[in-house]
Amino acid sequence: MRKAVKIRYAISAVIIAALVAGAAVFLKAAYVVPVLMYHSIDDRGKETKLSLSPESFARQMEFLHKYRYNVVGLDKIAIYMRKKEKIPPRTVAITFDDGYYNNYQYAYPVLKRYGIPATIFIIIKMVGQPGYLGWKEIKEMSDSGLITIGSHTMSHLWMPAMGTRQLADELKASKDILEEKLGKSVDTFCYPIGAHDERVKKATEASGYACAVATNPGRHEPSDDIYAIKRIKISRTSDNLLVFWFETSGYYTWVKERRDR
């Protein structure tokens, strides 16, 4: 009788160990480091998914600070991926697309308050236009050491349709101008509308960028491609901090890619 009980306990222990090991393997495979994608920080959230209110943004940054998230620059994410290093728990990166003036007006003061780094991708031909950052603000944020300035091309056009010369110009000219204006190397790039293919990725690397971000290329694309880093779009649905917590958990991308297939 005792022998039978011991056997049952042994079998149960093996099953539990197998389940725990299987769960660990699944969680490791499903994890995608959360790179958050913001656009405009304003009160137009009901009109467009590319806007988030200043109040919501402040709450989200306070959340990251309060719960001691490891918020790092995009370049650090690329290093983790390139070296295939284990990414520390609760690691997050923050990015802004397009270079809206309200990034400086509303987001930058909050980022300074909590010492949170971020990357802002600039469309060169929009600099100084109504609603967009000017060189003064871009330089100030870059000089702070907290904000990394990256390129979002010259014109924000669909890159896969470009000819070789135009593609090279959109990549290299935007990089050169930013480097001249800022007096430092510009190594990060953002594909307009997330659009890219293998040719575009190779051209981006050849232009001297260390990494590039997309939006969400899909479940069949690798999660450690430094020239197609997956991101999570933050919109007013993230006003709910429980939703924001899940988006920053590292498992939101896995769920979204299977939900949207």
CORSUL-V329291 format. One record per pair of residues at least 24 apart in sequence whose ideal C-beta (glycine too) atoms are under 7 Angstrom apart, sorted by the first residue. I is the first residue (numbers start at 0). J is the second residue. Records with the same first field share a line. If there is no record, write none. Layout:
I: J / J
//
This chain:
29: 250 / 253
30: 249 / 250
31: 222 / 229 / 249 / 252 / 253
32: 76 / 86 / 90 / 249
33: 91 / 231 / 246 / 247 / 249 / 251
34: 73 / 76 / 92 / 94 / 212 / 228 / 229 / 230 / 231
35: 91 / 93 / 94 / 230 / 231 / 233
36: 94 / 96 / 214 / 230 / 231 / 232 / 233
37: 94 / 95 / 233
38: 95 / 96 / 97 / 99
39: 99 / 101
40: 101 / 102 / 105 / 106
41: 101
44: 234 / 235
48: 234
51: 233 / 234 / 235
53: 105
55: 235 / 237 / 238
56: 105 / 106 / 109
57: 109
58: 240
59: 237 / 243
60: 109 / 110 / 113 / 115
62: 240 / 243
63: 91 / 115
64: 113 / 115
68: 247
70: 115 / 116
71: 116
72: 116 / 118 / 147
73: 118 / 147 / 187 / 210
74: 147 / 186 / 187 / 209 / 210
76: 228
77: 209 / 210 / 225
80: 223 / 225
81: 225
91: 247
93: 117
94: 118 / 120 / 212 / 230
95: 119 / 120
96: 120 / 151 / 189
97: 122 / 151
98: 122 / 125 / 126 / 131 / 132 / 151
99: 130 / 131
100: 130 / 131 / 132
102: 132
103: 132 / 136 / 140
107: 140 / 146
110: 145
111: 145
116: 145
117: 146
118: 147 / 149 / 187
119: 146 / 148
120: 149 / 150 / 151 / 189
121: 148 / 150 / 151 / 177
122: 151 / 152 / 155
123: 153 / 173 / 176
124: 153 / 154
134: 180
138: 180 / 181
141: 181
147: 187
148: 177 / 181 / 185
149: 185 / 187 / 188 / 189
150: 174 / 177 / 185 / 188
151: 189 / 191
152: 191
155: 191
156: 191
157: 191 / 192 / 194
158: 190 / 191 / 194 / 195 / 199
159: 194 / 195 / 196 / 199
166: 199 / 202
167: 202
170: 202 / 203 / 206
171: 206
174: 206 / 207
195: 227
200: 226 / 227
215: 252 / 255 / 256
217: 256
218: 256 / 257 / 260
//
